[in-house]
Amino acid sequence: MLSTKQTIEIISNKFINVKNYEIITSGQYNVIIVVNDKWVFRIPKFLKEIDVLRKQVKQLDFLYDKLTLPIPKFSYLNLETDVIGHAMVGYRIIKGEPLLQEKFYKIADQNFISKQLAFFLKSLHDIKTEDTKGLSVPIVDNYKFWFEMYRDIDNLLFKYMRSDAIIKIKRDFDEYLSDPENQNFKPKLIHNDFGPTNILSDGNEITGIIDFDSLSFNDPAVDIASLIGKFGYGQDFVISMGKYYQDIDKLLERAKFYRSTFALQDAIFGVKNNDIKAFNSGMIDYV
């Protein structure tokens, strides 16, 4: 990976004169830099992530005028290269900050937020599979996904857990996997990481949605799960979205199951990637 100075030189030489910049994050897969307080540049750390970004450029171009809230639109592209540090994209910053739980509770008109999010999800979920041909959007085998997660929990996590926690997890997964109604849904185009960190707000309304890395066709209840999760806005808020997206109530029961697995998914990630912090955070309620 190039140094920050080298990266800024590339941005200056290829795209815009850099007057100031701020590294927002240097995550596991990408470096995110805000330039001149106006542009967000994303620089992949691995070859695989460059390919992910190439697909995402096409996907977001397709989605841009079909959704009811702003999403990133890439203006600067350097994806013809496979050189780490040189491959990057840039888009005009979407104003706002993540609508974390404590900020959400301070918003006076939460009904308007409910309406915005409901219309956004409906506009996303209504996009047809056949319309996305050529965009490399994966179709998830939902049953296989949760069956394999159950197997990972059994193989990787149960040995660290209290016996009562094991019993409850087994009961929840057995009930979910054994009920054919849980697979009786039409796969929809979902964001797949629709939590507060990816919902931007100016303190009064939603200003945009970011991070479409996990875009896929799957159970739309997955997009509801994060909203009722530990850091979300609560079940009553999601129920209120039903005024604008009538299928919401049908998604809630499956969403509750998905929500119950979030910490377990963090723990599995921790084991597989030798991330002690993620493992400990995910296991805290089970040991």
Phi, psi and omega per residue, in radians:
M1 nan 2.434 3.138
L2 -1.281 2.817 3.043
S3 -1.251 2.848 3.108
T4 -1.036 -0.713 3.133
K5 -1.040 -0.759 -3.140
Q6 -1.144 -0.704 3.119
T7 -1.087 -0.780 3.135
I8 -1.106 -0.650 3.095
E9 -1.090 -0.707 3.115
I10 -1.111 -0.797 3.120
I11 -1.051 -0.745 -3.138
S12 -1.140 -0.737 -3.088
N13 -1.268 -0.609 -3.029
K14 -1.671 -0.541 -2.944
F15 -2.183 -1.269 -3.025
I16 -2.428 2.714 3.068
N17 -1.236 2.081 -3.078
V18 -1.503 1.970 3.096
K19 -1.619 -0.602 3.063
N20 -2.713 2.789 3.129
Y21 -2.701 2.799 3.100
E22 -2.514 2.218 3.051
I23 -1.370 1.957 -3.119
I24 -1.346 -0.748 3.098
T25 -2.767 2.613 2.942
S26 -2.155 1.435 -3.021
G27 -1.415 -2.910 -3.095
Q28 -1.180 -0.590 -3.010
Y29 -2.002 -0.457 -3.045
N30 -2.475 2.697 2.915
V31 -1.806 2.314 3.125
I32 -2.021 2.147 -3.116
I33 -2.204 2.304 3.023
V34 -1.678 2.206 -3.077
V35 -2.005 2.301 3.094
N36 0.963 0.437 3.121
D37 1.067 0.231 -3.051
K38 -2.259 -0.438 -3.000
W39 -2.171 2.402 3.068
V40 -1.832 2.152 3.072
F41 -1.926 2.343 3.141
R42 -2.035 2.153 -3.069
I43 -2.103 1.903 -3.132
P44 -1.137 2.573 3.132
K45 -1.666 -0.243 -3.066
F46 -2.390 2.730 3.122
L47 -1.008 -0.719 -3.125
K48 -1.034 -0.666 -3.126
E49 -1.250 -0.473 3.046
I50 -1.123 -0.756 3.097
D51 -1.111 -0.692 3.086
V52 -1.019 -0.755 -3.101
L53 -1.193 -0.653 3.099
R54 -1.049 -0.739 3.110
K55 -1.175 -0.710 -3.073
Q56 -1.156 -0.601 3.094
V57 -0.994 -0.809 3.134
K58 -1.164 -0.719 -3.105
Q59 -1.119 -0.810 -3.101
L60 -1.260 -0.549 3.026
D61 -1.061 -0.720 3.118
F62 -1.145 -0.714 -3.040
L63 -1.404 -0.362 -2.881
Y64 -0.900 -0.813 -3.074
D65 -1.716 0.210 -3.109
K66 -1.893 -0.140 -3.086
L67 -1.902 2.789 -3.004
T68 -1.619 -0.048 3.083
L69 -2.279 2.661 3.131
P70 -1.049 2.479 3.031
I71 -2.323 2.873 3.135
P72 -1.011 2.434 3.015
K73 -2.225 2.008 -3.009
F74 -1.313 2.123 3.125
S75 -1.784 -0.558 -3.126
Y76 -2.006 2.192 -3.079
L77 -2.276 2.331 2.954
N78 -2.464 1.304 -3.041
L79 -2.076 0.168 3.082
E80 -1.419 -0.191 3.127
T81 -1.779 2.638 3.038
D82 -1.833 0.194 -3.102
V83 -1.411 2.080 -3.141
I84 -1.078 2.291 -3.112
G85 1.719 -0.456 3.094
H86 -1.648 -0.635 3.102
A87 -1.224 2.259 -3.108
M88 -2.909 2.886 3.004
V89 -2.364 2.773 3.089
G90 -2.415 2.467 3.079
Y91 -2.430 2.688 3.134
R92 -1.131 2.304 -3.062
I93 -1.052 2.425 3.019
I94 -1.603 2.036 -3.067
K95 -1.096 2.535 3.119
G96 2.189 2.956 3.116
E97 -2.185 2.745 3.117
P98 -0.928 2.321 -3.112
L99 -1.457 1.299 3.123
L100 -1.223 2.856 -2.999
Q101 -0.916 -0.815 -3.092
E102 -1.136 -0.544 3.097
K103 -1.329 -0.630 3.107
F104 -1.042 -0.753 -3.098
Y105 -1.140 -0.311 -3.132
K106 -1.556 -0.156 -3.116
I107 -1.319 2.246 -3.067
A108 -1.211 -0.799 -3.068
D109 -1.802 1.359 3.138
Q110 -1.218 -0.406 3.095
N111 -1.117 -0.632 3.112
F112 -1.167 -0.658 3.071
I113 -1.084 -0.754 3.099
S114 -0.998 -0.790 -3.134
K115 -1.120 -0.783 -3.140
Q116 -1.058 -0.823 -3.090
L117 -1.217 -0.648 3.123
A118 -1.121 -0.807 -3.139
F119 -1.128 -0.658 3.124
F120 -1.108 -0.876 -3.116
L121 -1.080 -0.702 3.137
K122 -1.119 -0.722 3.133
S123 -1.121 -0.611 3.104
L124 -1.278 -0.859 -3.072
H125 -1.178 -0.373 -3.116
D126 -1.438 -0.149 3.137
I127 -1.235 2.265 -3.013
K128 -1.445 2.577 3.125
T129 -0.960 -0.787 -3.063
E130 -1.140 -0.399 -3.139
D131 -1.354 -0.218 -3.086
T132 -1.844 0.244 3.127
K133 -1.045 2.384 -3.121
G134 1.555 -0.039 -3.104
L135 -1.765 0.020 3.076
S136 1.008 0.681 3.063
V137 -1.506 2.075 -3.087
P138 -1.212 2.585 3.004
I139 -1.842 2.027 -3.022
V140 -1.475 2.348 2.961
D141 -1.430 1.702 -2.986
N142 -1.063 -0.803 -3.123
Y143 -1.081 -0.799 3.138
K144 -1.065 -0.715 -3.130
F145 -1.018 -0.861 -3.078
W146 -1.325 -0.536 3.049
F147 -1.098 -0.783 -3.133
E148 -1.213 -0.579 3.065
M149 -1.138 -0.728 3.096
Y150 -1.010 -0.746 3.115
R151 -1.112 -0.711 3.107
D152 -1.128 -0.711 3.113
I153 -1.077 -0.748 3.126
D154 -1.090 -0.827 -3.047
N155 -1.339 -0.591 -2.958
L156 -1.865 -0.474 -2.961
L157 -2.021 -0.589 -3.031
F158 -0.979 -0.584 -3.089
K159 -1.140 -0.274 3.135
Y160 -1.754 -0.094 -2.933
M161 -1.713 2.758 2.949
R162 -1.133 2.662 -3.101
S163 -1.141 -0.666 -3.128
D164 -1.201 -0.559 3.094
A165 -1.177 -0.705 3.111
I166 -1.078 -0.782 -3.123
I167 -1.045 -0.785 -3.123
K168 -1.145 -0.769 -3.139
I169 -1.097 -0.753 3.116
K170 -1.067 -0.748 -3.138
R171 -1.105 -0.788 -3.119
D172 -1.096 -0.796 -3.126
F173 -1.215 -0.709 3.130
D174 -1.089 -0.723 3.120
E175 -1.145 -0.740 -3.127
Y176 -1.154 -0.853 -3.045
L177 -1.260 -0.449 -3.087
S178 -1.509 -0.205 -3.113
D179 -1.664 1.897 -3.101
P180 -1.082 -0.375 3.126
E181 -1.120 -0.424 3.139
N182 -1.251 -0.213 3.070
Q183 -1.929 0.096 -3.095
N184 -1.577 1.151 3.106
F185 -2.491 2.733 3.060
K186 -1.563 2.152 3.120
P187 -0.999 2.386 3.125
K188 -2.098 2.785 3.030
L189 -1.253 2.069 -3.071
I190 -2.137 2.674 3.072
H191 -1.205 -0.769 3.025
N192 1.367 0.075 3.004
D193 -2.681 0.863 -2.949
F194 -1.535 1.078 3.139
G195 -1.893 3.038 -3.076
P196 -0.973 -0.527 -3.113
T197 -1.196 -0.337 -3.119
N198 -1.894 0.140 3.079
I199 -1.914 2.000 -3.062
L200 -1.687 2.518 -3.122
S201 -2.530 2.663 3.044
D202 -1.700 0.166 -3.127
G203 1.746 -0.192 3.121
N204 -2.178 -0.612 -3.098
E205 -2.605 2.943 3.080
I206 -1.336 2.278 -3.125
T207 -1.844 -0.218 3.126
G208 2.988 2.913 3.101
I209 -2.182 2.351 -3.112
I210 -2.187 3.079 3.034
D211 1.089 1.392 3.129
F212 -1.783 0.455 -3.077
D213 -1.041 -0.533 -3.032
S214 -1.818 0.314 3.135
L215 -0.881 2.289 -3.116
S216 -2.849 2.953 2.973
F217 -1.680 2.117 -3.076
N218 -2.891 -2.883 -3.133
D219 -1.178 2.113 3.124
P220 -1.084 -0.313 3.095
A221 -1.099 -0.388 3.108
V222 -1.067 -0.659 -3.139
D223 -1.248 -0.382 3.103
I224 -1.428 -0.533 -3.003
A225 -1.015 -0.746 -3.114
S226 -1.159 -0.516 -3.123
L227 -1.262 -0.409 3.095
I228 -1.848 0.127 -3.141
G229 -1.277 -3.125 -3.084
K230 -0.957 -0.631 -3.088
F231 -1.824 0.156 -3.092
G232 -1.546 -2.766 -2.985
Y233 -1.833 -0.013 3.033
G234 1.733 2.719 -3.090
Q235 -1.152 -0.667 3.138
D236 -1.071 -0.666 3.114
F237 -1.125 -0.761 -3.139
V238 -1.127 -0.696 3.084
I239 -1.050 -0.649 3.131
S240 -1.140 -0.421 3.098
M241 -1.191 -0.321 -3.125
G242 -1.107 -0.331 3.073
K243 -1.133 -0.437 -3.047
Y244 -2.005 -0.275 3.136
Y245 -2.436 1.648 -2.892
Q246 -1.160 -0.343 -3.118
D247 -1.449 -0.068 -3.062
I248 -0.968 -0.773 -3.068
D249 -1.112 -0.492 3.130
K250 -1.292 -0.292 -3.080
L251 -1.624 -0.263 -2.926
L252 -1.095 -0.751 -3.064
E253 -1.118 -0.767 3.089
R254 -1.161 -0.648 3.125
A255 -1.069 -0.633 3.123
K256 -1.110 -0.691 3.086
F257 -1.134 -0.834 -3.135
Y258 -1.033 -0.737 3.115
R259 -1.012 -0.659 -3.087
S260 -1.167 -0.219 -3.081
T261 -1.754 -0.059 -3.017
F262 -1.013 -0.848 -3.123
A263 -1.122 -0.656 3.123
L264 -1.122 -0.657 3.099
Q265 -1.126 -0.670 3.084
D266 -1.089 -0.746 -3.117
A267 -1.145 -0.706 3.104
I268 -1.100 -0.775 3.082
F269 -1.004 -0.745 -3.138
G270 -1.045 -0.744 3.135
V271 -1.158 -0.819 -3.041
K272 -1.237 -0.436 -3.071
N273 -2.023 0.232 3.125
N274 0.939 0.727 -3.140
D275 -1.836 1.656 -3.060
I276 -1.085 -0.677 -3.126
K277 -1.081 -0.807 3.138
A278 -1.121 -0.696 3.134
F279 -1.105 -0.867 -3.106
N280 -1.111 -0.714 3.123
S281 -1.099 -0.724 -3.126
G282 -1.255 -0.463 -3.025
M283 -1.686 -0.101 -2.941
I284 -0.998 -0.577 -3.098
D285 -1.593 0.048 -3.035
Y286 -2.062 -0.068 -3.076
V287 -1.925 nan nan
